[in-house]
Amino acid sequence: MPVEQPPSVPPQPSQVARDRVPPWAVPIGSLGGMQLNLSYGIFVAAGIVLTVVMIAKSQPGNSDLPKAALLGTMVWVSGWVVQSIVHTFTVLGCGLSVGELTVGLIGVETSPRRWPPKRALVVTLSTMGSLVVLAMVFRLIGGGFQIPTLSDDSAGSLVTGLFAMPSLGMAAPDAMWKAAAWLCSLQAVCQIFPLPRSLGRQTYGALTAICGTRLDLPAQVRVFRRCLIVLAMLTMVLAMWSLAQTTSTGLPSWPILFGLALLLWVSSYRSDIVQILRAFEFSTEAGSSQSRRQPSLVAKVKERLNRKRKLKRLKAVMQQERNEAVDAARLDDILRRLHSGGKESLSAEDQKILARVSDQLRKNRSTGNTSSGS
């Protein structure tokens, strides 16, 4: 008789497999069960910067260009490190699983995760906020947030525009710290701008899922795309304003803004929008493995502290009972010597034992009277 084969069960949406390496990144190792990846864009950007430095360092006035490039790279990488640390600890603090961490050109890159949208919003805002805090620290070290004033001799000075970068040369230390703050601010702005794989895109998706709980998935996708298109239009308006304010000196910023607006408009029709919102939808479904609330890091710490407190209290009670047993064993001998030789025959330790036993008997008597009266 042929054995009947069980029907094949298709994989459920709630069964999340181990995070795979994104196709745009290369794995560099693992740390504590977390897969670490680096985006290919980092290597491309490093090659471009190295080529520019090697070509331009021989030009007059560019002798300190390699040192300036190294300084800027160190500041930029410090933003990556801060983002990675804050992102990892925030994810663990929210009771989620990190799985894999991909670092791209502007820092931590995101992929659709089956996380609850509120906790995903906390993770992205905390990570982007860490860059703002780092920029403020660099700015405070460089002299604080002084408001520039206009003077008579300022007419011939170089006007620093909205997108102009401070000098990274080996000049005054304050200027170097301000340039570091500018780089961290630029990294934060790049993360906030909702391009693909940025923290801002994940933030916009989480806000759409939170505010549109009564909408179905296609409606949420339409709202998300329209928000991105509106933001792209506002960026184009900013690019036109920058074009109107452009002078003959300095590098114009309007082509960059126009390119970002066009790229955001085109990326609003990518499939990652559907994947982000679908991941949030799966996280709220009944029976989903990600919807089961896991104990957060704060809850685990509280539980461990309560366990240690109970253990300490139990040890204190056991030590008290052990002392009472020792006192009871020596009480007969103490009472015999007290009866025969008086209080002068007792040592200081014997008197302490007798006082402890008397206090314990008094407490037991008062407790018994209270229970009988009630």
Secondary structure, 3 states (H helix, E strand, C coil): CCCCCCCCCCCCCCCCCCCCCCCCEEEEEEECCEEEEEEHHHHHHHHHHHHHHHHHCCCCCCCCHHHHHHHHHHHHHHHHHHHHHHHHHHHHHCCCCCCEEEEECCEEECCCCCCCHHHHHHHHHHHHHHHHHHHHHHHHHCCCCCCCCCCHHHCCCCCCCCCCCCCCCCCCHHHHHHHHHHHHHHHHHHHHCCCCCCHHHHHHHHHHHHHCCCCCHHHHHHHHHHHHHHHHHHHHHHHHHHHHHCCCCCCCCHHHHHHHHHHHHHHCCCCHHHHHHHHHHHHCCCCCCCCCCCCCHHHHHHHHHHHHHHHHHHHHHHHHHHHHHHHHHHHHHHHHHHHHHCHHHCCHHHHHHHHHHHHHHHHHHHHHHHHHHC
